[in-house]
Amino acid sequence: MLTASLDESELGAWLHLLHSPGVGREAARRLLARFLSPQAAIAAPIEQLRECVDAPTALTLATPPDGHAQRLAATLAWREAAPDRQVLVLGDAAYPAQLLHNPDPPLLLYLQGDAALLASPCLAIVGSRQPTAQGLDHAQRFAHDMAAQGWTIVSGLAAGVDGAAHRGALEAGGRTIAVVGTGVDRIYPAAHRDLAHRISASGLLISELALGTPPLSANFPQRNRIIAGLSRGTLVVEAALRSGSLITARLASEAGREVMAIPGSILSAQSAGCHALIRQGAALVTSPEQVAEELGPLTGPGAKAPPAPPDADAGPAPDDPVLAVLGHDPQSLDTLIDRCGWPAPQLSAHLLTLELDGHIARLPGGLYQRRQGA
């Protein structure tokens, strides 16, 4: 595992680079692209560093940042205190592929729990810190049912919807990942201490922030990109118009992931953000079954995927039953279910195969249309 491959000197170089004044994530990526490793970057001549950063920053890289020795010692002690603690860096073979497809992947992650969940099929469930009673019930029920199907539920350990989503997944005997906006060794809010312990025991806690980092408001929007990046789709349960959950939804959309929202009363401020997302094109969902339809077939380690339709892997035959009932006019999923009689998960999987093979097109409004020549 990573604990064996990332030795003390390598970890020290990463911490040196990432905590040097003036070196943010963007500058660090430029340095890594130019020098290929943090060790080479911090050892490079100043004139070469100037190709990537300004002169003051290049000068600071020559010496370890303030507190470096203590930070390295604390990180090593934390990692060695339990076998389920790891420090994962960009470029490692275990780095989650989903995050690599985002424009701003975290360069270093602190993990506590089952790191194998990073490769599992994930659904983000997020929402208000002050939800209605109905919102809490929705979050817990949707998380419970989706986790029971094999999805790993990702959220942010915040009060309200996040906590309910984590609890729902755990109560189903499923898996959940908490991406926190503090150091992974700091639990916030304090009321979620027991929940965090349950998650680390059977799920996974993640942070890109240094150990000991307290809850700072600027860090929470940043962690939302990790929640969205790990997940195939994001479900917003309840959210006001200025909710941080809308940031997660926007980031998911920009990354090409599914965005779904549960509607609520037009009089509820806690549903206004969900309604805004729906107007912008998010899928309106009212049941876990509809969430599963939007996400498509369940794949990945631990997935409990339904059986594929006949000949799904071989591509459509000339008399493919779905193409036959689709015809050349746009049709909805419900109409196709009625026409061919397949269960929704199997039909969705086959439609995805047809789409990837270029035989059909997915249109706005959840419609499908046969391509010319198919």
C-alpha positions as CSV (number, residue, x, y, z in Angstrom):
1,M,0.0,0.0,0.0
2,L,0.9,3.6,-0.1
3,T,2.3,3.7,3.4
4,A,5.1,1.5,2.2
5,S,5.8,3.5,-1.1
6,L,5.7,7.1,0.3
7,D,8.7,7.1,2.6
8,E,9.7,9.9,5.0
9,S,11.9,11.8,2.6
10,E,9.2,11.7,-0.1
11,L,6.5,12.8,2.3
12,G,8.7,15.6,3.6
13,A,9.3,16.8,0.0
14,W,5.5,16.9,-0.6
15,L,4.9,18.9,2.6
16,H,7.8,21.2,1.8
17,L,6.4,22.0,-1.6
18,L,2.7,22.4,-0.7
19,H,3.3,24.5,2.5
20,S,5.8,26.9,1.0
21,P,4.6,30.5,1.0
22,G,3.2,31.5,-2.4
23,V,2.8,27.9,-3.7
24,G,-0.9,27.2,-4.1
25,R,-2.4,24.3,-6.0
26,E,-2.0,25.8,-9.4
27,A,1.7,26.8,-8.9
28,A,2.4,23.3,-7.4
29,R,1.0,21.7,-10.5
30,R,3.2,23.8,-12.7
31,L,6.2,22.8,-10.7
32,L,5.3,19.2,-10.7
33,A,4.7,19.3,-14.5
34,R,8.1,20.9,-15.0
35,F,10.2,18.9,-12.5
36,L,8.2,15.7,-12.3
37,S,8.5,15.3,-8.5
38,P,8.5,17.5,-5.4
39,Q,12.0,16.4,-4.5
40,A,13.3,17.7,-7.9
41,A,11.2,20.9,-7.6
42,I,12.5,22.0,-4.2
43,A,16.1,21.2,-5.3
44,A,15.9,23.0,-8.6
45,P,18.0,26.2,-9.2
46,I,16.2,29.4,-8.8
47,E,16.6,30.4,-12.4
48,Q,14.7,27.2,-13.4
49,L,12.0,27.7,-10.7
50,R,11.4,31.2,-12.2
51,E,10.0,29.4,-15.2
52,C,7.0,28.4,-13.0
53,V,6.8,30.9,-10.2
54,D,7.7,34.4,-9.3
55,A,11.1,35.3,-7.8
56,P,10.0,35.6,-4.1
57,T,8.3,32.2,-4.3
58,A,11.3,30.6,-6.0
59,L,13.5,31.9,-3.1
60,T,11.2,30.5,-0.5
61,L,11.4,27.0,-2.0
62,A,15.1,26.8,-1.2
63,T,14.4,26.3,2.5
64,P,11.7,24.3,4.3
65,P,8.7,26.4,5.4
66,D,8.1,27.4,9.0
67,G,7.0,24.5,11.1
68,H,8.1,21.9,8.5
69,A,9.9,19.6,10.9
70,Q,7.0,19.6,13.3
71,R,4.4,19.1,10.5
72,L,6.3,16.2,9.1
73,A,6.8,14.5,12.5
74,A,3.1,14.9,13.3
75,T,2.0,13.5,10.0
76,L,4.3,10.5,10.3
77,A,3.1,9.9,13.9
78,W,-0.5,10.1,12.8
79,R,0.0,7.8,9.9
80,E,1.9,5.2,11.9
81,A,-0.6,5.2,14.8
82,A,-3.2,3.0,12.8
83,P,-3.0,0.7,9.8
84,D,-5.9,2.3,8.1
85,R,-4.3,5.8,7.8
86,Q,-2.6,6.8,4.6
87,V,-1.3,9.8,2.8
88,L,-2.1,9.6,-0.9
89,V,-0.5,11.9,-3.5
90,L,-1.3,12.7,-7.1
91,G,0.4,10.3,-9.5
92,D,0.2,7.3,-7.1
93,A,-1.4,4.2,-8.6
94,A,-4.1,4.2,-5.9
95,Y,-5.2,7.8,-6.7
96,P,-8.9,7.8,-7.6
97,A,-9.4,7.9,-11.4
98,Q,-12.6,10.0,-11.0
99,L,-10.7,12.8,-9.4
100,L,-8.1,12.9,-12.2
101,H,-10.8,14.0,-14.7
102,N,-11.4,17.2,-12.8
103,P,-9.5,20.5,-13.6
104,D,-8.3,20.9,-10.0
105,P,-7.6,17.5,-8.4
106,P,-6.2,17.6,-4.9
107,L,-2.4,17.0,-4.8
108,L,-2.3,15.2,-1.5
109,L,-5.0,13.5,0.5
110,Y,-5.1,12.3,4.1
111,L,-7.2,9.1,4.4
112,Q,-8.6,7.2,7.4
113,G,-10.6,4.1,6.8
114,D,-11.1,1.8,3.8
115,A,-9.1,3.4,0.9
116,A,-10.5,0.8,-1.5
117,L,-13.8,2.8,-1.5
118,L,-12.1,5.4,-3.7
119,A,-12.5,3.0,-6.6
120,S,-16.1,2.2,-5.9
121,P,-19.2,3.7,-7.7
122,C,-20.1,6.8,-5.7
123,L,-23.1,9.0,-5.4
124,A,-22.8,12.4,-3.6
125,I,-25.8,13.4,-1.5
126,V,-25.6,17.0,-0.2
127,G,-27.9,19.7,1.1
128,S,-28.8,22.2,3.8
129,R,-27.3,22.3,7.2
130,Q,-30.7,23.3,8.5
131,P,-33.1,21.1,6.6
132,T,-36.7,20.5,7.3
133,A,-37.8,17.3,9.0
134,Q,-38.9,16.0,5.6
135,G,-35.5,16.9,4.1
136,L,-33.7,14.8,6.8
137,D,-36.0,11.9,6.0
138,H,-35.4,12.2,2.3
139,A,-31.6,12.3,2.8
140,Q,-31.6,9.3,5.0
141,R,-34.0,7.2,2.9
142,F,-32.4,8.0,-0.4
143,A,-28.9,7.2,1.0
144,H,-30.2,4.0,2.6
145,D,-31.8,2.7,-0.6
146,M,-28.9,3.7,-2.9
147,A,-26.3,2.2,-0.5
148,A,-28.3,-1.0,-0.3
149,Q,-28.0,-1.2,-4.2
150,G,-24.2,-0.9,-3.9
151,W,-23.5,2.8,-4.3
152,T,-21.0,4.4,-2.0
153,I,-22.6,7.5,-0.5
154,V,-20.3,10.6,-0.5
155,S,-21.0,13.7,1.6
156,G,-19.3,16.3,3.8
157,L,-20.0,15.3,7.4
158,A,-21.8,18.6,8.0
159,A,-24.9,19.1,10.1
160,G,-28.2,18.4,8.5
161,V,-28.5,16.6,5.2
162,D,-24.8,15.4,5.1
163,G,-25.1,13.7,8.5
164,A,-28.4,12.1,7.5
165,A,-27.0,10.8,4.3
166,H,-24.0,9.2,6.1
167,R,-26.3,7.6,8.7
168,G,-28.7,6.3,6.0
169,A,-25.8,4.5,4.2
170,L,-24.5,3.0,7.5
171,E,-27.9,1.8,8.5
172,A,-28.2,0.0,5.2
173,G,-25.0,-1.8,6.0
174,G,-23.5,0.1,3.1
175,R,-20.5,2.3,2.4
176,T,-19.9,6.0,2.9
177,I,-17.2,8.5,2.4
178,A,-16.9,11.8,4.4
179,V,-14.9,14.5,2.7
180,V,-14.2,17.0,5.6
181,G,-13.3,20.7,5.5
182,T,-10.8,20.4,8.4
183,G,-7.8,18.2,9.1
184,V,-8.9,14.6,9.0
185,D,-8.0,14.4,12.7
186,R,-10.4,17.3,13.6
187,I,-14.1,16.4,13.8
188,Y,-16.5,19.2,12.9
189,P,-19.2,19.6,14.0
190,A,-18.3,18.1,17.4
191,A,-21.7,16.5,17.6
192,H,-20.7,14.2,14.7
193,R,-17.8,12.7,16.6
194,D,-19.5,9.3,17.0
195,L,-20.7,9.4,13.4
196,A,-17.1,10.1,12.2
197,H,-15.8,7.1,14.2
198,R,-18.5,4.9,12.6
199,I,-17.5,6.1,9.2
200,S,-13.8,5.6,9.7
201,A,-14.5,2.0,11.0
202,S,-16.5,0.9,8.0
203,G,-16.1,3.7,5.4
204,L,-13.6,6.4,4.7
205,L,-12.7,9.9,6.0
206,I,-10.8,12.2,3.5
207,S,-9.2,15.6,3.7
208,E,-6.7,17.5,1.6
209,L,-6.0,19.9,4.5
210,A,-3.0,19.5,6.9
211,L,-3.6,17.7,10.1
212,G,-4.9,20.0,12.8
213,T,-6.5,22.4,10.4
214,P,-9.5,23.9,12.2
215,P,-12.9,24.6,10.6
216,L,-12.4,27.7,8.5
217,S,-15.2,28.9,6.2
218,A,-12.9,29.3,3.2
219,N,-12.0,25.6,3.2
220,F,-15.5,24.2,2.9
221,P,-16.3,25.3,-0.7
222,Q,-12.9,23.9,-1.7
223,R,-13.7,20.5,-0.3
224,N,-16.9,20.4,-2.3
225,R,-14.9,19.9,-5.5
226,I,-13.7,16.6,-4.0
227,I,-17.2,15.5,-3.1
228,A,-18.3,16.2,-6.7
229,G,-15.2,14.8,-8.2
230,L,-15.4,11.4,-6.5
231,S,-19.0,10.9,-7.6
232,R,-20.7,9.8,-10.7
233,G,-23.6,12.0,-9.8
234,T,-24.7,14.6,-7.1
235,L,-28.1,14.6,-5.5
236,V,-29.2,17.8,-3.8
237,V,-31.9,17.1,-1.2
238,E,-32.7,20.6,0.2
239,A,-30.8,23.8,-0.4
240,A,-31.3,27.5,-0.1
241,L,-30.3,29.8,-3.0
242,R,-27.0,30.6,-1.4
243,S,-26.2,27.1,-0.2
244,G,-22.8,25.6,-0.6
245,S,-24.6,22.5,-2.0
246,L,-25.2,24.5,-5.2
247,I,-21.4,24.9,-5.5
248,T,-21.1,21.1,-5.4
249,A,-23.8,20.7,-8.0
250,R,-22.1,23.3,-10.3
251,L,-18.8,21.5,-10.0
252,A,-20.4,18.2,-10.7
253,S,-22.1,19.6,-13.8
254,E,-18.9,21.2,-15.1
255,A,-17.2,17.8,-14.7
256,G,-19.8,16.2,-16.8
257,R,-21.5,14.3,-13.9
258,E,-25.2,13.8,-13.3
259,V,-26.9,16.5,-11.2
260,M,-30.3,15.7,-9.6
261,A,-32.5,17.6,-7.2
262,I,-35.5,16.7,-5.1
263,P,-38.3,19.3,-5.4
264,G,-40.2,20.8,-2.5
265,S,-42.8,23.3,-1.6
266,I,-42.7,26.6,-3.6
267,L,-43.1,28.3,-0.3
268,S,-40.0,26.7,1.3
269,A,-36.7,28.7,1.2
270,Q,-34.9,25.4,1.7
271,S,-36.2,24.1,-1.6
272,A,-35.5,27.3,-3.6
273,G,-31.9,26.1,-4.5
274,C,-33.3,22.7,-5.7
275,H,-35.9,24.5,-7.9
276,A,-33.2,26.7,-9.4
277,L,-31.1,23.6,-10.2
278,I,-34.1,22.0,-11.9
279,R,-34.7,25.1,-14.0
280,Q,-31.0,25.0,-15.0
281,G,-31.3,21.4,-16.3
282,A,-30.8,19.2,-13.2
283,A,-32.9,16.0,-13.2
284,L,-36.0,16.2,-11.0
285,V,-36.2,13.0,-8.9
286,T,-38.7,11.9,-6.4
287,S,-37.5,8.4,-5.6
288,P,-34.3,6.4,-5.3
289,E,-35.4,4.4,-8.4
290,Q,-35.3,7.6,-10.5
291,V,-31.8,8.4,-9.1
292,A,-30.6,5.0,-10.2
293,E,-32.1,5.6,-13.7
294,E,-30.2,8.9,-14.0
295,L,-26.9,7.4,-12.9
296,G,-27.1,4.4,-15.3
297,P,-25.7,0.9,-14.7
298,L,-23.8,0.3,-11.5
299,T,-20.2,-0.6,-12.2
300,G,-16.9,-0.8,-10.2
301,P,-15.6,-2.8,-7.2
302,G,-18.4,-3.9,-5.0
303,A,-21.1,-2.9,-7.4
304,K,-24.3,-5.0,-7.3
305,A,-25.1,-4.5,-10.9
306,P,-28.3,-6.1,-12.5
307,P,-27.9,-8.6,-15.2
308,A,-27.3,-7.2,-18.7
309,P,-30.0,-7.7,-21.4
310,P,-29.3,-10.4,-23.9
311,D,-26.4,-9.7,-26.2
312,A,-25.7,-6.4,-24.4
313,D,-21.9,-6.8,-24.7
314,A,-22.0,-7.7,-28.4
315,G,-23.6,-4.5,-29.4
316,P,-27.0,-4.2,-31.3
317,A,-27.9,-6.8,-33.8
318,P,-29.8,-5.8,-36.9
319,D,-33.0,-6.8,-35.0
320,D,-32.0,-5.3,-31.7
321,P,-35.3,-5.1,-29.7
322,V,-34.7,-1.7,-28.3
323,L,-33.8,-0.1,-31.6
324,A,-36.9,-1.8,-33.1
325,V,-39.3,-0.2,-30.6
326,L,-37.4,3.1,-30.6
327,G,-38.0,3.8,-34.2
328,H,-36.9,7.2,-35.4
329,D,-38.9,9.5,-33.2
330,P,-37.7,10.7,-29.8
331,Q,-39.0,8.5,-27.0
332,S,-38.8,8.7,-23.2
333,L,-37.5,6.0,-21.0
334,D,-40.9,5.3,-19.6
335,T,-42.3,4.8,-23.1
336,L,-39.5,2.4,-24.0
337,I,-40.1,0.5,-20.8
338,D,-43.7,0.1,-21.8
339,R,-42.8,-1.0,-25.3
340,C,-40.1,-3.5,-24.7
341,G,-41.0,-4.7,-21.2
342,W,-37.5,-4.6,-19.8
343,P,-36.8,-3.4,-16.2
344,A,-35.6,0.2,-16.0
345,P,-32.0,-0.7,-14.8
346,Q,-31.5,-3.2,-17.6
347,L,-33.0,-0.9,-20.2
348,S,-30.8,2.0,-19.0
349,A,-27.7,-0.1,-19.3
350,H,-28.5,-1.2,-22.8
351,L,-29.4,2.4,-23.9
352,L,-26.0,3.5,-22.6
353,T,-24.3,0.8,-24.7
354,L,-26.3,1.9,-27.8
355,E,-25.4,5.5,-27.1
356,L,-21.7,4.8,-26.7
357,D,-21.7,2.7,-29.9
358,G,-23.2,5.6,-31.8
359,H,-26.6,4.0,-32.5
360,I,-28.8,6.4,-30.5
361,A,-28.6,9.9,-29.2
362,R,-29.7,11.2,-25.8
363,L,-31.7,14.4,-26.2
364,P,-32.7,17.1,-23.7
365,G,-35.6,16.2,-21.5
366,G,-34.5,12.6,-21.0
367,L,-35.5,11.5,-24.5
368,Y,-33.7,9.1,-26.8
369,Q,-33.6,9.0,-30.6
370,R,-32.2,6.6,-33.1
371,R,-29.4,7.9,-35.2
372,Q,-29.5,7.8,-39.0
373,G,-28.2,4.5,-40.3
374,A,-28.7,2.6,-37.1
